[in-house]
C-alpha cells in the first residue's frame, strides 16, 4: 500500500459529499456550495485560494522541491433542476434541485486530493491547481468563464474525473484514442404554414407535410454528407402539430439533438440542416423560425496524457480496475479546457450492486456507491505525484 493512503480522509470525503448532495444549487447560483468548498479548503495547509468568478474556487499549491510544471485537477459543483426521487438519508432539501449528475462526488474527491497533497508541499516540484468549477450544466458553461478569466494561462496539463453509475464500482475508464465525449448541438424549429379544414387541403400549407419532408431529408445528412469514418448522430426528438383530426394546423414545431466530434463535421451538420430546412420550407411555401443551438465541443483527451493517466491509475487501483473505455456519447464543458491545454478526462464507475447497473446520470433516482470515491481521490493524488513528485 502507498504510504499516503492512510492520509486520505475517507470519512470526510463522505461527509463533504453528503452535505453537498443535501444542499444542491443550480448553475451560476452555487453561492453556498462554493463558500462551503472555500471554507473547507481554508482548513488545509499551504493553499492559496482565489475566487475567479462569484461561484468558483481555485486552490493553488506551490511545491517546495523545485520548479516544474503546473498541473490542474478539476471538479464541477452545480446541480440540476430535477426533483430527487432517491431514498438516501441525505436527500436534497432544495425543492426541484438535485445533484443528479454526481458533481457533489467530484467535489468531494478533489477535496480529498487537496487534503492529501497540501501536506506534501516539500515533495512536489511544480504547482497544482485544484479547480472547483461552477455551471457545467448550463451553456455556455463555467469552464469557458474560467478560461476567459485566465485560470489556465500558466497550466501545462489538466485532468478531470466524471462519475458514472452504470460502470463497475471503483473502476476507471480512460479513452486513449482522442475524443472522450461528443459535441452536443441541436435546434428548435417552428414551421409556419396555413391552416384549413381537412376537406379543403388545397387551401392550406400543411406544416405536418412540410415537417415530415424535412425530417426525412435531415436523416440523409449523416448517410450522404458525412464520411463513414466520422461519428455523427442526428435525432429528431419532438414533432408537434395540430389538435383535431379534421383540421390542418397552421404551425408545427420540431426539436433535434445532434452529436459530433470533429469540428469540421460539426460545422457541416449545421450548414446542411439550415440548407435543408430553408429549401424544403421554400418548396412548400412555408416560413420557418430556426433556433440552432451550439452546445459544448467534444472533449479531447491527448493520447499521451491518457496513456500516462492509465499507467498512473493502475499503480493505485490495479490492472483489474483500470480499462480502456469507449467514447462517452455525452457532452461536457471540460472541452473548453482541452481546447486550451492538453488534458485527459476519465470515467469513474460507481454502479449500485443492489440495483444492477443503477440509474444513469440526470435520472431523478440517480445514486452512486460512495466507496468508489476514494478511488477517484487515489488517482488524482497519484497523477500529481507521478508528474511532480520528488523522493
BELFEN-V360831 format. One record per pair of residues at least 12 apart in sequence whose C-alpha atoms are under 6 Angstrom apart, sorted by sequence separation. I is the first residue (numbers start at 1). GAP is how many residues later the second one is. D is the distance in whole Angstrom. If there is no record, write none. Layout:
i=I gap=GAP d=D
i=I gap=GAP d=D
This chain:
i=47 gap=12 d=6
i=48 gap=12 d=5
i=193 gap=12 d=5
i=240 gap=12 d=6
i=47 gap=13 d=5
i=83 gap=13 d=4
i=193 gap=13 d=6
i=240 gap=13 d=5
i=47 gap=14 d=5
i=82 gap=14 d=5
i=83 gap=14 d=6
i=84 gap=14 d=6
i=193 gap=14 d=5
i=239 gap=14 d=6
i=81 gap=15 d=6
i=82 gap=15 d=5
i=239 gap=15 d=4
i=81 gap=16 d=5
i=82 gap=16 d=5
i=238 gap=16 d=5
i=80 gap=17 d=6
i=238 gap=17 d=5
i=352 gap=17 d=6
i=80 gap=18 d=5
i=237 gap=18 d=6
i=350 gap=18 d=5
i=79 gap=19 d=6
i=236 gap=19 d=6
i=237 gap=19 d=5
i=350 gap=19 d=5
i=79 gap=20 d=5
i=236 gap=20 d=4
i=34 gap=21 d=6
i=235 gap=21 d=6
i=34 gap=22 d=6
i=235 gap=22 d=5
i=350 gap=22 d=6
i=234 gap=23 d=6
i=31 gap=24 d=5
i=234 gap=24 d=5
i=30 gap=25 d=5
i=233 gap=25 d=6
i=77 gap=26 d=5
i=233 gap=26 d=5
i=76 gap=27 d=6
i=232 gap=27 d=6
i=232 gap=28 d=5
i=231 gap=29 d=6
i=75 gap=31 d=5
i=75 gap=32 d=5
i=299 gap=36 d=4
i=261 gap=37 d=5
i=296 gap=37 d=6
i=298 gap=37 d=6
i=297 gap=38 d=6
i=306 gap=38 d=6
i=302 gap=40 d=6
i=302 gap=41 d=6
i=301 gap=42 d=5
i=301 gap=43 d=4
i=207 gap=44 d=6
i=207 gap=45 d=6
i=198 gap=48 d=5
i=198 gap=49 d=5
i=197 gap=50 d=5
i=198 gap=50 d=6
i=27 gap=51 d=5
i=197 gap=51 d=6
i=26 gap=52 d=5
i=196 gap=52 d=5
i=25 gap=53 d=6
i=26 gap=53 d=5
i=195 gap=53 d=5
i=25 gap=54 d=5
i=26 gap=54 d=6
i=195 gap=54 d=5
i=24 gap=55 d=6
i=195 gap=55 d=4
i=70 gap=56 d=6
i=72 gap=56 d=6
i=76 gap=56 d=6
i=78 gap=56 d=6
i=194 gap=56 d=4
i=64 gap=57 d=6
i=65 gap=57 d=5
i=68 gap=57 d=5
i=69 gap=57 d=5
i=70 gap=57 d=5
i=71 gap=57 d=5
i=72 gap=57 d=4
i=73 gap=57 d=5
i=74 gap=57 d=5
i=75 gap=57 d=5
i=76 gap=57 d=5
i=77 gap=57 d=6
i=78 gap=57 d=5
i=193 gap=57 d=5
i=63 gap=58 d=5
i=64 gap=58 d=5
i=65 gap=58 d=6
i=67 gap=58 d=5
i=68 gap=58 d=4
i=70 gap=58 d=6
i=72 gap=58 d=6
i=73 gap=58 d=6
i=74 gap=58 d=6
i=76 gap=58 d=6
i=193 gap=58 d=6
i=65 gap=59 d=5
i=66 gap=59 d=4
i=67 gap=59 d=5
i=192 gap=59 d=5
i=65 gap=60 d=5
i=191 gap=60 d=5
i=63 gap=61 d=4
i=191 gap=61 d=5
i=63 gap=62 d=5
i=190 gap=62 d=6
i=63 gap=63 d=5
i=190 gap=63 d=5
i=63 gap=64 d=6
i=189 gap=64 d=5
i=62 gap=65 d=4
i=189 gap=65 d=5
i=61 gap=66 d=6
i=188 gap=66 d=6
i=313 gap=66 d=5
i=61 gap=67 d=5
i=188 gap=67 d=4
i=22 gap=68 d=5
i=60 gap=68 d=6
i=187 gap=68 d=6
i=22 gap=69 d=5
i=23 gap=69 d=6
i=60 gap=69 d=5
i=187 gap=69 d=5
i=22 gap=70 d=4
i=59 gap=70 d=6
i=186 gap=70 d=5
i=22 gap=71 d=6
i=59 gap=71 d=5
i=186 gap=71 d=4
i=312 gap=71 d=6
i=18 gap=72 d=6
i=46 gap=72 d=6
i=58 gap=72 d=6
i=186 gap=72 d=5
i=45 gap=73 d=6
i=58 gap=73 d=5
i=185 gap=73 d=5
i=24 gap=74 d=6
i=58 gap=74 d=6
i=184 gap=74 d=6
i=57 gap=75 d=5
i=184 gap=75 d=5
i=56 gap=76 d=6
i=183 gap=76 d=5
i=56 gap=77 d=5
i=182 gap=77 d=6
i=183 gap=77 d=5
i=21 gap=78 d=6
i=56 gap=78 d=5
i=182 gap=78 d=5
i=183 gap=78 d=6
i=55 gap=79 d=6
i=182 gap=79 d=5
i=21 gap=83 d=6
i=20 gap=84 d=6
i=71 gap=84 d=6
i=70 gap=85 d=5
i=71 gap=85 d=6
i=73 gap=85 d=6
i=70 gap=86 d=5
i=71 gap=86 d=5
i=72 gap=86 d=5
i=73 gap=86 d=5
i=74 gap=86 d=5
i=17 gap=87 d=5
i=71 gap=87 d=6
i=73 gap=87 d=6
i=17 gap=88 d=6
i=17 gap=91 d=5
i=16 gap=92 d=6
i=193 gap=93 d=5
i=192 gap=94 d=6
i=13 gap=95 d=5
i=192 gap=95 d=5
i=192 gap=96 d=6
i=191 gap=97 d=5
i=190 gap=98 d=6
i=190 gap=99 d=5
i=189 gap=100 d=6
i=189 gap=101 d=5
i=188 gap=103 d=5
i=187 gap=104 d=5
i=187 gap=105 d=4
i=186 gap=106 d=6
i=187 gap=106 d=6
i=28 gap=107 d=5
i=186 gap=107 d=5
i=27 gap=108 d=4
i=185 gap=108 d=6
i=185 gap=109 d=5
i=185 gap=110 d=5
i=184 gap=111 d=5
i=184 gap=112 d=6
i=183 gap=113 d=5
i=183 gap=114 d=4
i=183 gap=115 d=4
i=182 gap=116 d=4
i=181 gap=117 d=5
i=181 gap=118 d=5
i=180 gap=119 d=6
i=179 gap=120 d=6
i=180 gap=120 d=6
i=179 gap=121 d=4
i=178 gap=122 d=5
i=179 gap=122 d=6
i=178 gap=123 d=5
i=178 gap=124 d=6
i=178 gap=125 d=6
i=177 gap=126 d=6
i=176 gap=127 d=5
i=176 gap=130 d=5
i=181 gap=146 d=6
i=180 gap=147 d=5
i=181 gap=147 d=5
i=182 gap=147 d=6
i=184 gap=147 d=6
i=180 gap=148 d=6
i=181 gap=148 d=6
i=182 gap=148 d=6
i=183 gap=148 d=6
i=175 gap=149 d=6
i=181 gap=149 d=6
i=182 gap=149 d=5
i=171 gap=150 d=4
i=172 gap=150 d=5
i=173 gap=150 d=5
i=174 gap=150 d=5
i=175 gap=150 d=5
i=181 gap=150 d=5
i=171 gap=151 d=6
i=173 gap=151 d=6
i=174 gap=151 d=5
i=175 gap=151 d=6
i=173 gap=152 d=5
i=174 gap=172 d=5
i=173 gap=173 d=6
i=173 gap=174 d=5
i=172 gap=175 d=6
i=172 gap=176 d=5
i=171 gap=177 d=6
i=171 gap=178 d=5
i=170 gap=179 d=5
i=169 gap=180 d=5
i=168 gap=181 d=5
i=169 gap=181 d=4
i=167 gap=182 d=4
i=168 gap=182 d=6
i=169 gap=182 d=5
i=168 gap=183 d=5
i=157 gap=184 d=6
i=159 gap=184 d=6
i=161 gap=184 d=6
i=163 gap=184 d=6
i=164 gap=184 d=6
i=165 gap=184 d=6
i=167 gap=184 d=5
i=157 gap=185 d=5
i=158 gap=185 d=5
i=159 gap=185 d=5
i=160 gap=185 d=5
i=161 gap=185 d=5
i=162 gap=185 d=5
i=163 gap=185 d=5
i=164 gap=185 d=5
i=165 gap=185 d=5
i=166 gap=185 d=5
i=157 gap=186 d=5
i=159 gap=186 d=6
i=161 gap=186 d=6
i=162 gap=186 d=6
i=163 gap=186 d=6
i=164 gap=186 d=6
i=165 gap=186 d=4
i=143 gap=190 d=6
i=166 gap=191 d=5
i=144 gap=192 d=5
i=166 gap=192 d=6
i=143 gap=193 d=6
i=165 gap=193 d=6
i=165 gap=195 d=6
i=136 gap=197 d=6
i=170 gap=202 d=4
i=165 gap=203 d=6
i=169 gap=203 d=6
i=170 gap=205 d=6
i=101 gap=260 d=5
i=100 gap=261 d=6
i=101 gap=261 d=5
i=100 gap=262 d=5
i=126 gap=262 d=6
i=125 gap=263 d=5
i=109 gap=264 d=6
i=113 gap=264 d=5
i=124 gap=264 d=5
i=112 gap=265 d=6
i=124 gap=265 d=5
i=100 gap=266 d=6
i=123 gap=266 d=6
i=124 gap=266 d=6
i=123 gap=267 d=5
i=109 gap=268 d=5
i=113 gap=268 d=6
i=85 gap=279 d=5
i=86 gap=279 d=4
i=84 gap=280 d=5
i=85 gap=280 d=5
